Amino acid sequence: QVQLVESGGGLVQAGGSLRLSCAASGRAFNSYAMGWFRQAPGKEREFVAAISWSGGSTSYADSVKGRFTISRNNAKNTVYLQMDSLKPEDAAVYYCASESAGRLSVITDAKDYNYWGQGTQVTVSS
């Protein structure tokens, strides 16, 4: 059984930074694309960032491009989301996700992910 555990969320002032981590267990982590999504109260879950299995390709939502960086360390079975210049509108529960088909490219559609973490809360004060 695949398990994804997020950490690193918290309260930060606008303009500040946070680094989220997602630790994976249960299978060969380095064979699968990973992504980060977020969901704010009353809103749909939305794509934030994605990374290919090798880490060679990444994709970002326009709203976070230039401020967030996704990366992965396959030796540690962990994917990261570095969030800089945070804005109040970035506040949400952040989820990491993993696909299971071994696709070569990044994946931005939530429907293509098979495994999800429990989420970590990010709060940004203005």
C-alpha positions, -999 to +999 in steps of 0.1 A: +000+000+000+014+034-010+015+060+017+022+097+012+028+119+043+030+157+039+047+180+064+060+215+067+028+235+067+021+262+091+014+299+097+036+324+078+033+361+071+027+374+036+060+375+018+074+347+038+085+312+028+076+276+036+090+243+024+065+214+022+077+178+021+060+146+010+075+114+021+064+083+001+066+047+012+053+014-001+068+011-035+095+023-059+091+061-055+115+070-083+093+054-111+063+077-108+054+113-114+043+134-084+023+165-079+011+191-054-025+203-053-043+227-029-078+233-017-090+264+000-123+265+020-153+266-004-131+261-035-123+232-057-090+214-054-065+230-078-032+220-094-001+237-080+029+220-094+041+186-108+073+168-115+083+139-137+096+107-122+132+117-130+128+153-119+138+165-153+104+181-161+083+203-140+050+223-145+034+250-124+001+267-122+003+303-135-007+316-100+025+302-084+050+303-113+082+321-103+074+318-066+071+280-060+096+253-068+089+216-069+118+191-066+123+155-056+150+134-040+145+099-052+171+085-028+150+098+001+116+090-014+106+126-009+091+154-030+093+190-020+075+222-026+095+254-018+070+283-015+084+318-015+068+352-016+037+337-001+004+356-005-028+353+015-045+337-015-020+308-012-036+297+021-051+262+017-046+226+025-018+213+003-019+177-009+008+157-026-002+130-051+014+102-069+005+084-101+009+047-106+012+042-144+048+051-147+042+080-171+072+098-185+058+133-185+045+156-158+008+152-148-013+182-141-048+166-139-059+154-105-079+126-121-046+110-133-033+106-098-040+075-078-026+081-044-030+111-021-016+123+012-037+136+040-028+172+034-010+199+054-024+233+062-008+265+050-020+298+065-007+331+053-014+362+073-016+396+056 
